[in-house]
């Protein structure tokens, strides 16, 4: 009789501990916005890398913004982007916005890249944010 009581008590304590642990794990807050922000940052860095390695940043300096504009245009729908290219002396070479994006929200990701074109240093800045949802 005593043995059965001890085993039952041990099982009740073990189950209580497991339920308390599950409750604690389930109550941890999950922030999906942080995950979305990390995805946006990674996409921004990847886009800037593609622009640089494909030579499209050089084309901007040469006066052709179409190729770079296509990269911004075909980015995923919820992402808004603005690309700025500035010469080392501070001269703005171009600023290209993704069509349909107005203003920036509070969460903005900024990526920078410094590159050389015809022996001159330039800085490319890609600002990214989520498109504002219109509630009608």
Secondary structure, 3 states (H helix, E strand, C coil): CHHHHHHHHHHHHHHHHHHHHHHHHHHCCCCHHHHHHHHHHHHHHHHHHHHHHCCHHHHHHCCCCHHHHHHHHCCCCCEEEEEEEEECCCCEEEEEECCCCCCCCCCEEEEEEEEEECCEEEEEEEEEEECCCCCC
